Structure formats: structure tokens, C-alpha cells
Amino acid sequence: MVQRQLPKPLELLELMQFKRPDLNARRRRLNSALTIEDLRRIAKRRTPKAAFDYTDGAAEGELSICRARTAFRDIEFHPQVLRDVEHVDTHREVLGGPMALPFAIAPTGFTRLMQTEGESAGAGAAAAAGIPFTLSTLGTTSIEDVAAANPHGRSWFQLYVMKQRDISYGLVERAAKAGFDTLFFTVDTPVAGARLRDKRNGFSIPPQLTLGTIINAIPRPWWWYDFLTTPKLEFASLSTTGGTVGELLNSAMDPTISFDDLDIIRGMWPGRIVIKGVQTIEDAKAFADRGVDGIVLSNHGGRQLDRAPIPFHLLPDVAREVGKDLEVGIDTGIMNGADIVASIALGARFTLIGRAYLYGLMAGGRQGVDRAIEILATEVTRTMRLLGAHTLDELTPQHVTQLERMVPRARQ
């Protein structure tokens, strides 16, 4: 029989330790987020539908992004036990410079539309964390302002080759002059993908007010206050704006882009050059033969060709074929630090985070980006410890099995 007694008042007081309330609403909601998905839910509550869907959505049926995320969920880790992992080192030399963590912030367009601090918040948070920040050609903060927000950190620039080549050449020269050390030459966007959420929402730059957008904005006055009381939203590196996202992209992109354009840009750029948007082993080999410094396996976050190859599935074969000749990066679908660890184990030198950073930005501006990086960093180090790896170089393909859900039929 269990002996029962009345609780003593002092014992009750020990149990009733109330948490001190945090009166800072932003800090309170960000601290409540334990995962990137938590930040996504907060971002969805706080951001008008058109802006949130531009970030969250993808092309057509959104199969590419769903498959990419599924591929990361469908892995099995193989931990090695009785290893000393008291101290875990996540530093790595990538593209000629240091990275404190094995991920960088990916290039994203229209960023100040998500939250008014935009690219400046991302660049500042990246600098504080010791990771690179990548500015998009379609960014809403200028090359020079991003450099000012990240004066001692690493800045990378993502380039679209446009129909008006002189515009692209001018951007290359400005980025070099501002101290950006790596150029990401993007090859997967000869034309814009069919982003159906944006079309249904009437998403455009500048935003167009309709009855639907006004109704959707009523419970989000803070977003509109920020939007209306800060500098006009426009492309900081381009002079022509106006129209839907698809119209803007199609007016800027050029379906005639070729290897000749790559040769011209390489002749202009003094730093490292990386090809972003590689989706086949054959193309990876072709770029390795041309002596570029790196490639990024990417289907543009599922925003271009729907049903595109899954970058994470391509990674082991590509790393095996060209990993000794150039540095291989990967993006698309990363929502957890475990996704990053698995990518490093299978041969990636680095990863890029896009939506994960934007969810943090929408959830809480610069502090939200800091929180997103903190969440991923914590997940990276915890996963490494549980796998028995105290450095990134100790992660190998033996740590990861890609489970098969979508097995291709044999070609006839």
C-alpha cells in the first residue's frame, strides 16, 4: 500500500515556480518557436496572404518542393556510439573563405515585401552568425547597402543574365567593387515558372490593392504600417518595375542564355564563380570540365520546373563524380538542421537556406532571422553529437541511408 500524507506548504512552494512573464511580444513569440515549421506558422499569421504565398508557394502543382522535403524526411541515420562529442566543430572553409556553420542564406527576391527589414536583416544576421549572405538580382536592397549591413562578413551575389546584357554586366561590376567574394551564375531560369498562387492572388510589384487584399490585411495592421511608413518597395538593383512576378521575370530573363554568357561573366568577375541550378549529372560534369569553382544542385526551390529532379537524390552521385574537381552545394527543401547534416554526409560542401530564413524574417524581422539560424545551428550540432561526429569532415555516406519511396521505372 502507498502511504499518503498531506503536502507540506514549503514543498508546494517549491513546485509552484512560475515563469517570469516576458512583456516583449516579439521576443515571446520567437522564443516559443522551436522549429522552422513553428516560425512558418507564426509568419503565416502575421503576413498578408499574397506575400506569404509568394514565399511559401512553388510552381504549378508544387510537386517539386513537396518531393524535396519528403526526400529529407525519408532518410535513416546510422549513429556511431562511444565517441567524444563534448565539443562539436561546425566550421568549414568554403569557396575560399570561412563559414561558422555549414549553411549560408540563399538569394531571394522581393524580400522587403515579406517584412520591411528585408535583406538588411538577413545580411546582419548572417554576419553575426559567421555565415555568408547571398543577394539576389531581384533583391529589394542595393548591393552597396547589403555590403554596409555586412561589412566584416562574407557576401555572395546571385546573377540573372538578362536580355539587356549591359544591366547584368553592371551588376557584376558593382558587386565586385562592393567586396562580394563569390558570384552565383543562375542557369535554371530562362523563363519564369508558372507560380499559380501568385497569379491567383494577383501578386505584383508594387502590391495591388483589391477588396480581397484589404480584407486579408485587416487583422495584420503591423505589416501595412511597416509597408506604408518605410521607403518605396522596388528592385534596388534594377530600374524597371511594375507588373506581376511572371511578367517581371519574363521581361528580365533571356531564353537564349548560353555557355558563351558564362565565359563573358567569368572574364569580368575577379572572385569565385558558382553555377546555381544544376539538375543532372551530365551538366555537373560539363561545368566541372569548364573549371568553375562550384555548383549548387537546385531546382530553384520548386519554383521553376515542376516535377524537376530532387537535388538531395542527385547529391551522392554528383559528389562522387565531380566532388574532387569543384565544391558542391545544395538547396531546396531544407527545413531542419538534420537535413543539412545529411547533405554534408552525402558529399555537399555547403547548403543554402531560403524559405527557412524568410519564415524567420516574416515572424520577427532581424530577430526572427537570428532565431531561424539559431534553431538550425542547434539542430546541426545536436544531430552531429548523436551521430558521433565532432567535425563536419567526420560525416560520411555511412551515416545516412536514403530510403526509397519513389523508385523510377526502368527506361525502355
Residue pairs with C-beta under 8 A, 6 or more apart in sequence:
22 28
22 31
26 364
26 365
26 367
27 367
29 42
29 363
29 364
30 39
30 42
30 363
30 364
30 367
30 368
30 371
31 371
32 38
33 39
33 42
33 363
33 371
33 375
34 375
35 335
35 336
35 375
36 335
36 336
36 356
36 359
36 360
36 372
36 375
36 376
37 335
39 356
39 359
39 360
39 363
39 368
39 371
39 372
39 375
40 56
40 355
40 359
42 359
42 362
42 363
42 364
43 52
43 55
43 358
43 359
43 360
43 361
43 362
43 363
43 368
44 52
44 56
46 220
46 222
46 223
46 362
46 363
47 114
47 115
47 220
47 223
47 362
48 213
48 216
48 217
48 220
48 223
48 224
49 201
49 213
49 216
50 198
50 201
50 202
50 203
50 207
50 213
50 216
51 113
51 114
51 203
51 207
51 223
51 362
52 114
52 362
53 197
53 198
53 201
53 203
54 110
54 113
54 114
54 195
54 197
54 198
54 201
54 203
54 245
55 108
55 114
55 355
55 358
55 359
55 362
56 197
56 355
57 195
57 196
57 197
57 198
57 303
58 64
58 65
58 193
58 195
58 301
58 302
58 303
58 306
59 193
59 194
59 195
59 196
59 302
59 303
59 304
59 305
59 306
60 193
60 194
60 196
60 306
61 306
62 302
62 306
63 302
63 306
63 307
64 299
64 302
64 305
64 306
64 307
64 308
64 310
64 332
65 301
65 302
65 303
65 332
65 333
66 302
67 310
67 406
68 299
68 302
68 310
68 311
68 312
68 332
68 333
69 333
69 335
70 405
71 310
71 312
71 313
71 333
71 402
72 312
72 333
72 334
72 335
72 336
72 338
72 339
72 342
74 402
74 403
74 404
74 405
75 338
75 342
75 400
75 401
75 402
75 403
76 400
76 401
76 403
77 338
77 342
77 383
77 386
77 387
77 399
77 400
78 387
78 398
78 399
78 400
78 401
79 386
79 387
79 388
79 399
80 387
80 388
80 389
80 399
81 388
82 388
83 388
83 389
83 390
84 390
85 384
85 385
85 388
85 389
85 390
86 390
87 390
88 381
88 384
88 385
88 389
88 390
88 391
89 390
89 391
89 392
90 100
90 101
90 102
90 377
90 380
90 381
90 384
90 392
91 98
91 99
91 100
91 101
91 392
92 98
92 99
92 102
92 349
92 350
92 392
93 99
94 104
94 132
94 327
94 349
94 350
95 181
95 182
95 272
95 274
95 293
95 294
95 327
95 350
96 181
96 182
96 271
96 272
96 293
97 132
97 154
97 181
98 130
98 154
99 130
99 131
99 132
99 154
99 350
100 129
100 130
100 131
101 129
101 130
101 131
101 373
101 376
101 377
101 380
102 340
102 341
102 344
102 348
102 350
102 351
102 380
102 392
103 131
103 334
103 340
103 350
103 351
103 352
103 353
103 376
103 380
104 126
104 131
104 132
104 133
104 134
104 154
104 156
104 350
104 351
104 352
104 353
105 122
105 123
105 125
105 126
105 131
105 132
105 133
105 134
105 352
105 353
105 354
105 357
106 134
106 331
106 352
106 353
106 354
106 357
107 134
107 135
107 136
107 137
107 139
107 156
107 158
107 184
107 354
108 136
108 139
108 354
108 357
108 358
109 136
109 137
109 138
109 139
109 140
110 138
110 140
110 205
110 245
111 118
111 119
111 122
111 136
111 139
111 140
111 141
111 358
111 361
112 118
112 119
112 140
112 141
112 230
112 233
113 140
113 205
113 207
113 233
114 358
114 361
114 362
115 121
115 223
115 226
115 361
115 362
115 365
115 368
116 226
116 227
116 230
116 365
117 361
117 365
117 366
118 139
118 140
118 141
118 361
119 133
119 135
119 139
119 140
119 141
119 145
119 146
119 149
120 141
120 145
120 146
120 149
120 366
121 361
121 365
121 366
121 368
121 369
122 133
122 357
122 361
122 369
123 133
123 135
123 141
123 146
123 149
123 150
123 153
123 155
124 149
124 150
124 366
124 369
125 366
125 369
125 370
125 373
126 132
126 133
126 150
126 153
126 154
126 373
127 133
127 149
127 150
127 151
127 152
127 153
128 370
129 370
129 373
129 377
130 153
131 153
131 154
131 373
132 153
132 154
132 155
132 156
132 182
133 146
133 150
133 153
133 154
133 155
133 156
134 155
134 156
134 157
134 158
134 184
134 352
135 141
135 143
135 146
135 155
135 156
135 157
135 158
135 175
135 180
136 158
137 158
137 159
137 160
137 168
137 171
137 186
137 237
137 238
137 252
138 160
138 235
138 237
138 238
138 248
138 249
138 252
139 146
139 235
139 236
139 237
140 233
140 234
140 235
140 236
141 149
141 236
142 236
142 237
143 157
143 171
143 174
143 175
143 178
143 180
143 236
143 237
144 174
144 178
145 236
146 155
146 178
147 155
147 178
147 179
147 180
154 181
154 182
155 178
155 179
155 180
155 181
156 180
156 181
156 182
156 183
156 184
157 171
157 172
157 175
157 180
157 182
157 183
157 184
158 183
158 184
158 186
158 276
159 168
159 171
159 172
159 175
159 183
159 184
159 185
159 186
159 265
160 168
160 186
160 189
160 252
160 253
161 168
161 185
161 253
161 254
161 257
161 261
161 265
162 168
162 252
162 253
162 254
163 251
163 252
163 253
163 254
165 261
167 238
168 265
169 264
169 268
171 237
172 183
172 265
172 268
172 269
173 268
174 237
175 183
176 268
176 269
176 270
176 271
180 271
181 271
181 272
182 271
182 272
182 273
182 274
182 293
183 265
183 269
183 271
183 272
183 273
183 274
184 274
184 275
184 276
184 296
185 262
185 265
185 273
185 274
185 275
185 276
186 276
186 277
187 257
187 275
187 276
187 277
187 278
188 276
188 277
188 279
188 298
188 299
188 300
188 304
188 305
189 249
189 253
189 277
189 300
189 304
190 253
190 254
190 255
190 256
190 257
191 249
191 250
191 253
191 255
192 245
192 246
192 249
192 250
192 253
192 304
193 300
193 303
193 304
193 305
193 306
194 246
194 306
195 245
195 246
195 303
197 203
198 244
198 245
198 246
199 244
199 246
202 208
202 210
202 212
202 213
202 244
203 244
203 245
204 242
204 243
204 244
204 245
205 233
205 234
205 235
205 241
205 242
205 243
205 245
205 248
206 232
206 233
206 234
206 241
206 242
207 213
207 227
207 233
217 223
217 224
227 233
234 241
235 241
238 252
240 251
241 248
242 248
243 251
259 290
262 275
262 290
262 292
265 273
266 273
266 292
272 293
272 294
273 292
273 293
273 294
274 292
274 293
274 294
274 295
274 296
274 327
274 329
275 287
275 292
275 294
275 295
275 296
276 295
276 296
276 298
277 296
277 298
277 299
277 300
277 304
278 284
278 287
278 295
278 296
278 297
278 298
278 318
279 297
279 298
279 299
279 308
279 309
279 311
279 314
280 309
280 314
281 314
281 317
281 318
281 321
284 295
284 297
284 318
284 321
284 322
284 328
285 321
285 322
287 295
287 322
287 326
288 295
288 321
288 322
288 325
288 326
292 326
293 326
293 327
294 326
294 327
294 328
294 329
294 349
295 318
295 322
295 326
295 327
295 328
295 329
296 328
296 329
296 330
296 331
296 352
297 311
297 312
297 314
297 315
297 318
297 328
297 329
297 330
297 331
297 332
297 348
298 311
298 330
298 331
298 332
298 352
299 305
299 308
299 309
299 310
299 311
299 332
300 332
301 331
301 332
301 333
301 354
301 355
302 308
302 332
302 333
310 332
310 333
311 330
311 331
311 332
311 333
312 330
312 332
312 333
312 339
312 342
312 343
312 346
312 402
313 402
315 328
315 330
315 343
315 346
315 347
315 348
316 346
316 347
316 397
316 402
318 328
318 347
319 328
319 346
319 347
319 348
320 347
322 328
323 347
327 349
327 350
328 347
328 348
328 349
329 348
329 349
329 350
329 351
329 352
330 343
330 348
330 351
330 352
331 351
331 352
331 353
331 354
333 339
334 340
334 343
334 351
334 352
334 353
334 356
335 355
335 356
336 376
336 379
337 375
337 376
337 377
337 378
337 379
337 380
337 381
337 382
337 383
338 379
338 380
338 383
339 351
340 351
340 376
340 379
340 380
341 380
341 383
341 384
341 387
341 395
342 399
342 400
343 351
344 351
344 392
344 395
345 395
345 396
345 397
345 399
345 400
346 397
346 400
346 402
347 397
353 372
353 376
356 372
356 376
357 369
357 372
357 373
359 368
359 372
360 368
360 369
360 370
360 371
360 372
360 373
361 368
361 369
361 372
362 368
363 371
364 371
384 390
384 392
384 395
387 395
387 399
389 395
389 399
